[in-house]
Amino acid sequence: MAAAAGGRYFCTAGRGLEPFLAREVRARLGATEVDGVSGKVFFSTAAEPGELRRLRSGERLFLLLKNRPPLAVSGEKGKMLHEIKSLVIGEPKCWLDVISTWRNFHGREGKKDDASQKNQLPLKRKSEEETNIATKRQKTEQVREAVSEECQAEAGERRVVPERKSDQDCQAGSKTSLEDPSKSSGEKPVANEQLSFSFRVSCRCSGAIAKILSSQEIGRAVGIALMKQFGWRADLRDPDLEIFVHLNDIHSVVGIPLFRLPLANREYIKTAGLRSTVAWAMASLAEISAGAFVLDPMCGLGTILLEAAKEWPEACYWGADISDSQLEGADVNIKTAGLMDKIELLKASVKALPLPSESFDAVISDIPFGKKFKITKDIQLLPDVLQEMERVLRVGGTIVLLLSQDLHKRMDDITKCAENESPNAISEGTSETTTAKDLKVDGNSSSLVNGVEESFRSSRQPRFGSLVPDGVYGVSLGKTDAFIYKYRKIPTAGNQQLSCNVPK
């Protein structure tokens, strides 16, 4: 578990981004013991907070308290609640180690420091009279009412969506008439005087256990147990500490968010477009090197360019779009990020780019044609779009595209070349595209974290002209799924390597 010199963590990820995150923690943090399941990657590292904040493909980062097999499901609610509370609050030494790490990393500021100082004063102080039984009962009753409202609002929404954020969780920290079977003695741990916090419990429950117990019931029981064990105060609105509990048919996980804001929140993006984690994953596939020229010919608000330029600042970036409003938004984002000297914008149609042939080393673009990713007449333009991207790409360069579900299904019809036209176009072996839905998640994460290409590569994606397929990756965009296509341009009889410079 977590210790001062290092720790055990897990990071949540959007569906399909787990292999990208696993590869990133290894490369960026020197992580070991990398393991994962759908929606999460577990790892150990001694990295500093600043390095941990730099993860780009993950959503929320947690200090890991417990990672256990799924709990045995029985029809006895009392027995199951007892097992859940034992899972969460068992091993007090583990709690103290993780809380100590959290305090070192968290950077307590303002209100948090004041609250911590107040909590460490003697209990007889008048300023802390709220810790008496009557006031605590009143506060927890208020919490129970708030929890009840939140959980009722969420009652019909227990879908298993790994990348959903904590605002979809059922947060609970209330006190009820339930007894706490896990309390072993009346003596409080030493930690009560040293580590007194306000807290809330964010509980997500799915699978077989959700048919027996609701997130509200589990969160309330865990909240009571923590109050009794550690003397903490429940606070739904602005707690010092959040306890994350996720129970499903794959595992039982307990953790503490290391940072208040999700890693996916980018302070340098003024107006959000494409999900930043997906944009970063696309850029990571483009193999951007120092001095490279990178183009997004349908840049929109510029999210892909921003993510790429932040991570690989030694390259030169160009963005094109036909929409004035999108270009204005991209310009604001670029200025907010301080990347005016790295990214150039121009108004142009992707069907006729005013750029020399073979002038870019990488082309990256989000092409989810049609309103809300529904196919429209724009699908007819896709061959022209691909041809123009192929034209401006240098031999040996890469194209990375984000396609909607419908475009993914119709790609074989759009690309007319036969699969066996070139021996380089196809790999031997599997016979169908791997998508996020094809993954078999059983607690053994080898299919998720042992390399992005091995897990997701398609072997039957057809060629398009001189563009050879180099992988298809199924990812989630929240309400819908999409697919990242990667192509590499190879020499053919019809193209020659020209030395052209991007116009200034």
C-alpha positions as CSV (number, residue, x, y, z in Angstrom):
1,M,0.0,0.0,0.0
2,A,0.9,3.6,-0.1
3,A,3.9,4.9,1.8
4,A,5.9,8.1,2.0
5,A,8.5,7.0,-0.6
6,G,6.0,5.7,-3.0
7,G,2.5,4.3,-3.3
8,R,0.0,2.1,-4.9
9,Y,-2.6,3.9,-7.1
10,F,-5.3,3.5,-9.5
11,C,-6.5,5.8,-12.2
12,T,-9.9,5.7,-14.0
13,A,-10.0,5.8,-17.8
14,G,-12.6,6.1,-20.5
15,R,-13.6,2.8,-22.2
16,G,-10.9,1.9,-24.6
17,L,-8.2,4.1,-23.1
18,E,-7.0,1.6,-20.5
19,P,-4.0,0.4,-22.7
20,F,-3.0,4.0,-23.5
21,L,-3.1,4.8,-19.7
22,A,-1.1,1.6,-18.9
23,R,1.5,2.5,-21.4
24,E,1.7,6.1,-20.2
25,V,2.2,5.3,-16.5
26,R,5.0,3.0,-17.4
27,A,6.7,5.6,-19.7
28,R,6.0,8.7,-17.7
29,L,6.1,7.5,-14.1
30,G,8.3,4.5,-14.3
31,A,5.3,2.5,-12.9
32,T,5.6,-1.1,-11.9
33,E,3.0,-3.7,-11.1
34,V,0.8,-2.3,-13.8
35,D,-2.6,-4.1,-13.9
36,G,-6.0,-3.1,-15.1
37,V,-9.6,-3.9,-15.7
38,S,-12.3,-2.1,-17.7
39,G,-12.2,1.5,-16.6
40,K,-9.3,1.3,-14.3
41,V,-5.5,0.9,-14.3
42,F,-3.6,0.0,-11.1
43,F,0.1,0.7,-10.6
44,S,2.9,1.4,-8.2
45,T,5.2,4.4,-8.4
46,A,7.4,6.7,-6.4
47,A,6.6,9.7,-8.6
48,E,6.1,13.1,-7.1
49,P,2.7,15.0,-7.2
50,G,3.8,17.1,-10.1
51,E,4.6,14.1,-12.2
52,L,1.3,12.4,-11.2
53,R,-0.6,15.4,-12.3
54,R,0.9,15.2,-15.8
55,L,-1.0,12.0,-16.7
56,R,-2.9,12.8,-19.8
57,S,-5.0,9.7,-20.7
58,G,-6.6,9.2,-17.3
59,E,-9.7,10.7,-15.7
60,R,-9.3,10.6,-11.9
61,L,-6.3,9.5,-9.8
62,F,-6.8,7.6,-6.5
63,L,-4.6,6.3,-3.7
64,L,-5.5,2.7,-3.5
65,L,-6.8,1.4,-0.1
66,K,-8.2,-2.0,-1.1
67,N,-8.4,-4.0,-4.3
68,R,-10.2,-7.3,-3.5
69,P,-12.1,-10.0,-5.5
70,P,-15.8,-9.4,-5.7
71,L,-17.8,-10.0,-2.6
72,A,-19.8,-13.1,-2.3
73,V,-23.5,-12.2,-2.8
74,S,-26.1,-13.6,-0.4
75,G,-29.7,-12.8,0.3
76,E,-28.8,-11.6,3.8
77,K,-28.4,-7.8,3.7
78,G,-27.1,-7.6,7.2
79,K,-24.3,-10.1,6.5
80,M,-23.4,-8.4,3.3
81,L,-23.3,-5.0,4.9
82,H,-21.0,-6.4,7.6
83,E,-18.6,-7.8,5.0
84,I,-18.6,-4.5,3.1
85,K,-17.8,-2.5,6.2
86,S,-15.1,-4.9,7.2
87,L,-13.6,-4.6,3.7
88,V,-13.6,-0.8,3.9
89,I,-12.5,-0.1,7.5
90,G,-10.4,-3.2,8.2
91,E,-6.6,-2.9,8.6
92,P,-6.4,0.5,10.3
93,K,-2.7,0.6,9.7
94,C,-3.4,0.6,6.0
95,W,-5.7,3.6,6.5
96,L,-3.1,5.5,8.5
97,D,-0.4,4.9,5.7
98,V,-2.7,6.1,2.9
99,I,-4.0,9.1,4.9
100,S,-0.4,10.1,5.6
101,T,0.5,9.9,1.9
102,W,-2.7,11.8,1.0
103,R,-1.7,14.6,3.5
104,N,1.8,14.8,2.1
105,F,0.5,15.0,-1.5
106,H,-2.7,16.9,-1.2
107,G,-1.4,20.4,-0.5
108,R,-4.0,21.4,2.1
109,E,-4.8,25.0,1.6
110,G,-7.1,27.8,3.0
111,K,-10.2,26.3,4.5
112,K,-8.6,22.9,4.7
113,D,-5.7,24.1,6.8
114,D,-8.0,26.0,9.1
115,A,-10.3,22.9,9.5
116,S,-7.3,20.7,10.2
117,Q,-6.0,23.0,13.0
118,K,-9.5,23.3,14.6
119,N,-9.9,19.5,14.6
120,Q,-6.5,19.0,16.4
121,L,-7.5,21.3,19.3
122,P,-8.7,19.8,22.5
123,L,-12.3,18.6,22.3
124,K,-13.3,20.7,25.3
125,R,-12.8,23.9,23.3
126,K,-16.1,25.7,22.8
127,S,-15.4,26.1,19.0
128,E,-15.7,22.3,18.7
129,E,-18.9,21.7,20.6
130,E,-20.4,20.4,17.4
131,T,-18.6,17.1,18.2
132,N,-21.1,16.3,21.0
133,I,-23.7,13.7,20.3
134,A,-26.7,15.9,19.8
135,T,-25.1,18.1,17.2
136,K,-23.6,15.1,15.4
137,R,-27.0,13.5,15.2
138,Q,-28.5,16.7,13.8
139,K,-25.8,17.1,11.2
140,T,-25.9,13.5,10.1
141,E,-29.7,13.6,9.8
142,Q,-29.3,16.5,7.4
143,V,-26.7,14.5,5.5
144,R,-29.2,11.6,5.3
145,E,-31.9,13.8,3.8
146,A,-29.4,15.2,1.2
147,V,-28.2,11.7,0.4
148,S,-31.8,10.4,0.1
149,E,-32.6,13.1,-2.5
150,E,-29.4,12.5,-4.5
151,C,-29.9,8.7,-4.5
152,Q,-33.6,8.9,-5.5
153,A,-32.6,11.1,-8.4
154,E,-30.1,8.5,-9.5
155,A,-32.2,5.4,-8.7
156,G,-32.9,4.4,-12.3
157,E,-29.4,5.0,-13.5
158,R,-27.2,2.1,-12.4
159,R,-25.4,1.5,-15.7
160,V,-21.8,0.2,-15.8
161,V,-20.0,3.1,-17.4
162,P,-16.4,3.0,-16.1
163,E,-15.4,6.5,-17.2
164,R,-18.4,8.2,-15.5
165,K,-17.3,10.8,-13.0
166,S,-18.1,11.1,-9.4
167,D,-21.1,13.4,-10.0
168,Q,-22.9,10.2,-11.1
169,D,-22.0,8.4,-7.9
170,C,-24.2,8.1,-4.9
171,Q,-22.4,10.1,-2.2
172,A,-23.3,9.0,1.3
173,G,-22.0,9.8,4.8
174,S,-25.1,9.6,6.9
175,K,-25.9,8.1,10.3
176,T,-28.8,5.7,10.7
177,S,-30.1,3.3,13.3
178,L,-28.0,0.5,11.9
179,E,-25.5,-1.1,14.3
180,D,-21.9,-1.4,13.2
181,P,-20.9,-5.0,13.5
182,S,-17.3,-4.2,12.4
183,K,-16.6,-2.1,15.5
184,S,-14.3,-4.4,17.6
185,S,-13.9,-2.3,20.7
186,G,-14.9,0.9,22.4
187,E,-11.3,2.3,22.2
188,K,-10.7,4.8,19.5
189,P,-7.5,4.6,17.4
190,V,-4.8,7.2,18.1
191,A,-5.6,8.5,14.6
192,N,-8.7,10.3,15.9
193,E,-6.7,13.0,17.6
194,Q,-4.1,13.3,14.8
195,L,-6.2,12.8,11.7
196,S,-9.7,14.2,12.2
197,F,-11.5,15.0,8.9
198,S,-14.8,15.7,7.4
199,F,-15.6,13.2,4.8
200,R,-18.1,11.8,2.3
201,V,-18.5,8.4,0.7
202,S,-18.9,8.1,-3.1
203,C,-20.4,4.6,-3.7
204,R,-20.9,3.0,-7.1
205,C,-22.5,-0.4,-7.0
206,S,-23.3,-2.6,-10.0
207,G,-23.8,-6.3,-11.0
208,A,-25.1,-9.0,-8.7
209,I,-24.5,-7.0,-5.5
210,A,-26.6,-4.1,-6.8
211,K,-29.6,-6.4,-6.9
212,I,-29.4,-6.9,-3.2
213,L,-28.1,-3.6,-1.9
214,S,-28.4,0.0,-3.2
215,S,-25.6,2.4,-3.4
216,Q,-27.4,4.5,-0.8
217,E,-27.6,1.6,1.7
218,I,-23.9,0.8,1.2
219,G,-22.7,4.4,1.4
220,R,-24.7,5.0,4.6
221,A,-23.4,1.8,6.3
222,V,-19.8,2.7,5.3
223,G,-20.3,6.3,6.5
224,I,-21.5,5.1,9.9
225,A,-18.6,2.7,10.2
226,L,-16.0,5.4,9.4
227,M,-17.6,7.8,11.9
228,K,-17.4,5.2,14.7
229,Q,-14.0,3.9,13.8
230,F,-12.1,7.2,13.2
231,G,-14.4,9.9,14.7
232,W,-14.7,11.7,11.4
233,R,-17.5,14.1,10.5
234,A,-19.8,13.6,7.5
235,D,-20.0,16.5,5.1
236,L,-21.5,16.0,1.6
237,R,-20.9,19.6,0.4
238,D,-17.3,20.3,1.0
239,P,-15.5,17.5,2.7
240,D,-11.8,17.3,3.5
241,L,-11.7,13.7,2.3
242,E,-13.7,11.6,-0.2
243,I,-13.8,7.8,0.1
244,F,-14.5,6.0,-3.2
245,V,-16.1,2.6,-3.0
246,H,-16.8,0.6,-6.2
247,L,-18.4,-2.8,-5.9
248,N,-19.2,-5.0,-9.0
249,D,-18.8,-8.5,-10.4
250,I,-15.1,-7.9,-11.2
251,H,-13.6,-6.5,-8.0
252,S,-14.2,-4.5,-4.8
253,V,-12.1,-1.3,-4.8
254,V,-11.7,1.4,-2.2
255,G,-9.6,4.5,-2.8
256,I,-9.1,8.2,-2.0
257,P,-8.9,10.8,-4.8
258,L,-5.4,12.2,-4.7
259,F,-6.5,15.5,-6.3
260,R,-9.8,17.4,-6.1
261,L,-10.1,18.1,-9.8
262,P,-10.0,15.2,-12.4
263,L,-6.8,14.9,-14.4
264,A,-8.9,15.2,-17.5
265,N,-9.7,18.9,-16.6
266,R,-7.2,20.9,-18.6
267,E,-6.7,24.4,-17.2
268,Y,-5.3,25.6,-20.6
269,I,-8.5,24.8,-22.5
270,K,-10.9,27.7,-22.4
271,T,-13.7,26.0,-24.5
272,A,-13.9,22.2,-24.5
273,G,-14.4,20.3,-27.7
274,L,-13.3,16.7,-28.1
275,R,-12.6,14.9,-24.8
276,S,-9.0,15.8,-23.9
277,T,-8.0,12.3,-23.0
278,V,-9.1,11.0,-26.4
279,A,-7.4,13.8,-28.1
280,W,-4.1,13.0,-26.3
281,A,-4.4,9.3,-27.1
282,M,-4.8,10.2,-30.8
283,A,-1.8,12.4,-30.7
284,S,0.3,9.7,-29.0
285,L,-0.4,7.4,-31.9
286,A,0.9,9.9,-34.4
287,E,4.6,9.4,-33.4
288,I,5.3,13.1,-33.3
289,S,9.1,13.9,-33.2
290,A,11.0,17.1,-32.8
291,G,10.8,19.3,-35.8
292,A,7.8,17.5,-37.3
293,F,5.0,19.2,-39.1
294,V,1.6,18.2,-37.8
295,L,-1.8,19.0,-39.4
296,D,-5.4,18.9,-38.2
297,P,-7.4,19.7,-41.3
298,M,-10.7,19.7,-39.4
299,C,-9.4,21.3,-36.2
300,G,-12.6,22.6,-34.7
301,L,-11.8,24.1,-31.3
302,G,-8.2,22.8,-31.6
303,T,-8.3,20.3,-28.8
304,I,-6.1,17.7,-30.6
305,L,-3.5,20.4,-31.5
306,L,-3.5,21.7,-27.9
307,E,-2.9,18.2,-26.4
308,A,-0.2,17.5,-29.0
309,A,1.6,20.8,-28.6
310,K,1.6,20.6,-24.8
311,E,3.1,17.1,-24.9
312,W,5.4,17.4,-27.9
313,P,6.4,21.1,-28.0
314,E,9.3,20.7,-30.4
315,A,7.0,20.1,-33.4
316,C,5.1,22.7,-35.6
317,Y,1.3,22.5,-35.7
318,W,-1.2,23.7,-38.2
319,G,-5.0,23.7,-37.9
320,A,-7.5,24.2,-40.7
321,D,-11.3,24.6,-40.5
322,I,-14.0,25.9,-42.7
323,S,-16.0,27.4,-39.8
324,D,-15.2,31.0,-38.6
325,S,-16.7,30.3,-35.2
326,Q,-14.7,27.2,-34.7
327,L,-11.5,28.9,-35.7
328,E,-12.3,31.8,-33.3
329,G,-12.8,29.3,-30.5
330,A,-9.6,27.5,-31.4
331,D,-7.7,30.8,-31.4
332,V,-9.0,31.6,-27.9
333,N,-7.9,28.2,-26.6
334,I,-4.5,28.6,-28.2
335,K,-4.0,32.0,-26.6
336,T,-5.2,30.7,-23.2
337,A,-2.7,27.8,-23.5
338,G,0.1,30.2,-24.5
339,L,0.8,28.3,-27.7
340,M,0.5,31.1,-30.2
341,D,4.1,30.4,-31.4
342,K,3.4,26.7,-31.8
343,I,0.1,26.5,-33.7
344,E,-0.9,28.2,-36.9
345,L,-4.6,28.4,-38.0
346,L,-6.0,28.9,-41.5
347,K,-9.5,28.9,-42.9
348,A,-9.7,26.1,-45.6
349,S,-11.8,23.2,-46.7
350,V,-10.5,19.8,-45.9
351,K,-11.4,18.8,-49.5
352,A,-9.0,21.4,-51.0
353,L,-6.2,22.3,-48.6
354,P,-4.0,25.2,-49.8
355,L,-0.9,23.3,-48.8
356,P,1.9,21.6,-50.8
357,S,1.8,17.8,-51.4
358,E,3.8,15.7,-49.0
359,S,4.5,18.6,-46.6
360,F,3.4,17.1,-43.2
361,D,4.7,14.3,-41.1
362,A,1.4,13.6,-39.3
363,V,-2.2,14.3,-39.9
364,I,-4.6,14.0,-36.9
365,S,-8.3,14.7,-37.1
366,D,-11.7,14.1,-35.5
367,I,-14.2,13.2,-38.3
368,P,-17.5,12.3,-36.6
369,F,-19.6,13.6,-39.5
370,G,-23.2,14.6,-39.0
371,K,-25.1,16.1,-36.1
372,K,-24.7,14.0,-32.9
373,F,-22.5,11.5,-34.9
374,K,-25.4,10.5,-37.2
375,I,-24.6,9.8,-40.8
376,T,-25.6,12.6,-43.3
377,K,-24.7,13.3,-46.9
378,D,-21.3,14.2,-45.5
379,I,-20.4,10.5,-45.7
380,Q,-20.1,11.0,-49.5
381,L,-17.2,13.4,-48.8
382,L,-15.0,10.9,-46.9
383,P,-13.1,9.5,-49.9
384,D,-12.2,13.1,-51.0
385,V,-11.2,13.9,-47.4
386,L,-8.9,10.8,-47.2
387,Q,-7.4,11.6,-50.6
388,E,-6.5,15.1,-49.6
389,M,-5.0,14.0,-46.3
390,E,-3.0,11.4,-48.2
391,R,-1.8,14.1,-50.6
392,V,-0.4,16.4,-48.0
393,L,1.2,13.5,-46.0
394,R,4.9,12.7,-46.5
395,V,5.9,9.1,-47.2
396,G,6.5,7.4,-43.9
397,G,4.1,9.7,-42.1
398,T,1.0,8.7,-40.1
399,I,-2.7,9.6,-40.3
400,V,-4.8,9.3,-37.1
401,L,-8.5,9.7,-37.5
402,L,-11.5,9.5,-35.1
403,L,-14.5,8.0,-36.8
404,S,-18.1,7.6,-35.6
405,Q,-19.7,4.2,-35.3
406,D,-21.5,4.5,-38.6
407,L,-18.4,5.6,-40.5
408,H,-16.5,2.8,-38.9
409,K,-19.1,0.3,-40.2
410,R,-19.0,1.7,-43.7
411,M,-15.2,2.2,-44.0
412,D,-14.9,-1.1,-45.9
413,D,-17.3,0.2,-48.5
414,I,-15.6,3.6,-48.8
415,T,-12.1,2.2,-49.2
416,K,-12.3,0.3,-52.5
417,C,-8.9,-1.4,-52.4
418,A,-8.8,-5.1,-52.0
419,E,-7.3,-6.5,-48.8
420,N,-4.7,-8.6,-50.7
421,E,-3.5,-5.8,-52.9
422,S,-0.3,-5.4,-50.9
423,P,1.4,-7.8,-48.5
424,N,2.1,-4.8,-46.3
425,A,-1.6,-3.9,-46.0
426,I,-2.6,-6.9,-43.9
427,S,-1.2,-8.8,-41.0
428,E,-1.6,-12.5,-40.7
429,G,-3.7,-13.8,-37.8
430,T,-7.0,-12.5,-36.5
431,S,-9.9,-11.9,-38.8
432,E,-11.8,-9.0,-37.3
433,T,-11.4,-5.5,-35.9
434,T,-11.0,-5.4,-32.1
435,T,-13.2,-2.9,-30.4
436,A,-13.8,-2.1,-26.8
437,K,-16.8,-4.4,-26.7
438,D,-14.7,-7.3,-27.8
439,L,-12.4,-7.2,-24.8
440,K,-12.9,-10.0,-22.3
441,V,-12.5,-8.5,-18.8
442,D,-12.2,-11.1,-16.1
443,G,-9.9,-9.6,-13.6
444,N,-6.8,-10.8,-15.5
445,S,-5.9,-7.6,-17.3
446,S,-3.3,-8.9,-19.7
447,S,-5.7,-8.2,-22.6
448,L,-5.9,-4.6,-21.5
449,V,-2.4,-3.5,-20.5
450,N,0.1,-5.6,-22.4
451,G,0.5,-3.1,-25.3
452,V,-1.9,-1.0,-27.2
453,E,-1.2,-2.5,-30.6
454,E,-1.4,-6.1,-29.5
455,S,-4.8,-5.5,-27.8
456,F,-6.5,-3.4,-30.4
457,R,-4.9,-3.9,-33.8
458,S,-7.2,-4.8,-36.7
459,S,-5.8,-7.1,-39.3
460,R,-8.5,-6.7,-41.9
461,Q,-8.7,-2.9,-42.3
462,P,-8.4,-2.3,-46.0
463,R,-5.8,0.0,-47.6
464,F,-6.6,3.4,-49.1
465,G,-4.2,4.3,-51.9
466,S,-0.8,4.5,-50.3
467,L,-2.2,4.4,-46.8
468,V,-1.5,1.2,-45.0
469,P,-3.6,0.4,-41.9
470,D,-1.7,0.4,-38.6
471,G,-4.5,-0.2,-36.0
472,V,-8.1,0.5,-35.0
473,Y,-8.9,1.4,-31.4
474,G,-12.4,1.4,-29.9
475,V,-13.0,4.3,-27.5
476,S,-15.9,5.9,-25.7
477,L,-17.1,9.4,-26.2
478,G,-19.5,9.2,-23.3
479,K,-22.9,8.7,-24.8
480,T,-21.6,7.0,-27.9
481,D,-18.6,4.9,-29.1
482,A,-16.1,5.9,-31.7
483,F,-13.0,4.4,-33.4
484,I,-9.5,5.7,-33.8
485,Y,-8.0,4.6,-37.1
486,K,-4.2,4.8,-37.7
487,Y,-2.7,4.7,-41.2
488,R,0.9,4.9,-42.4
489,K,1.9,6.2,-45.8
490,I,4.2,3.9,-47.8
491,P,6.0,4.5,-51.1
492,T,4.1,3.5,-54.2
493,A,4.7,3.8,-58.0
494,G,2.5,6.8,-58.1
495,N,4.2,8.9,-55.4
496,Q,7.7,10.2,-54.9
497,Q,9.2,11.7,-51.8
498,L,9.2,15.5,-52.4
499,S,11.0,18.0,-50.3
500,C,8.3,20.6,-49.7
501,N,8.1,23.2,-46.9
502,V,4.9,24.4,-45.3
503,P,4.3,28.0,-46.5
504,K,5.0,30.7,-44.1
